[in-house]
């Protein structure tokens, strides 16, 4: 091999080695993670979204008013609420019936108000509470007692206790909204404006709705039920994303709903109603069912309650 060829060959080998060496030594710039690369806040819904529903009145039981807000209780399959003269005890099965006791409910209600408003997880490891100054607190039970795991500052007051629904923690606030956060870390999932302050407890309604009469196909539905502070409406929100599924509107009526909203084991919904006159009081029982016709453009069923047509307690 001539001297010229040797020089060229050596130069080519050196160039190739330098190229490979340079390629190996220069680090690659890692790809930056953009916000769109993160998993969606809501996660993945299991099953279809709830269909459009409507409230239907099952019965309405006249009661001696005036009634108090946040005083109705569901215990041992019966509804109890303080009325003028004592307690009204309402049984739902096998048929609606009401009896009035002369026991003074004030002592029981006063004692209950002093109970800690902690909501404990089913496994007993976590508990949650809200503070009126606009704070949500989560604690975990450890060997030496309860230790805080996270806290969340809310822009408005949060006077009512939270509601635990699976991995979601829900609570109302005086900013006219219902909020949902992850129970594990307090990260916001959704907030739904309901048009008025929410200082009353929320309720959870879980049932299966038959969506196809021919096949018997049913959809599992989990809804958040509430009455805003103005008492003018009964609202059902999808617990997954906060979308409004149904609204029972009392606007134009002199009656007002009195929270809390109490779902029964068979899917019925009980809520007290107080009219303008002190004596115009009742316990209304509703059910949620499919709309007979498509809802208006916003997908929400706005319907007014049927007034009682002589429905009396048995």
Buried (B, 14 or more C-beta within 10 A) or exposed (E): EEEEEEEEEEEEEEEEEEEEEEEEEEEEEEEEEEEEEEEEEEEEEEEEEBBBBBBBBBBBBBBBBBBBBBBBBBEEEBBBBBBBEBBBBBBBEEEBBBEBEEEEBEEBBEEEEEEEBBBEBEEEEBBBBBBEEBBBBBBEBEEEEEEEBBEBEBEBBBBBBBBBBEEBBBBBBBBBBBBBBBBEEBEEBBBBEBEBBBBBBBBBBEBEBEBEEEEEEEBEBBBBBBBBBBBBBBBBBBBBBBBBBBBBBBEEBEBBBBBBBBBBEEBBBBBBBBBEEEEBBBBBBBBBBBEEEEBEEEEBBBBEBBEBEEBEBE
